[in-house]
């Protein structure tokens, strides 16, 4: 694929992550779970809750999946991710709060199921006292 400078290569890699997670047959755990974890990490970065540690987690998932999946889909699922991080790291870093921000987890993502179950629509409510 060829892209000009107008394309956000983080978004390209994120779209590939969603594609591979959708296409995984689910036969082997490293691919079934790994592709979903990659999607969660990429979506966390997209929402602005990522840290440089999350980029390292993506590298670790790539190594795990590349060596442990049953078929070529799982082994290749992180190729777009690995290549874009290596060659276009600023595309990822612009989605971080700061290069030194270390988030433990994404509170909104963790509360989303409870909000749906209770019919609440107040994402970010836990941040009101801090902003």
Order of alpha helices (4+ residues) and beta strands (2+ residues): alpha-alpha-alpha-alpha-alpha-alpha-alpha
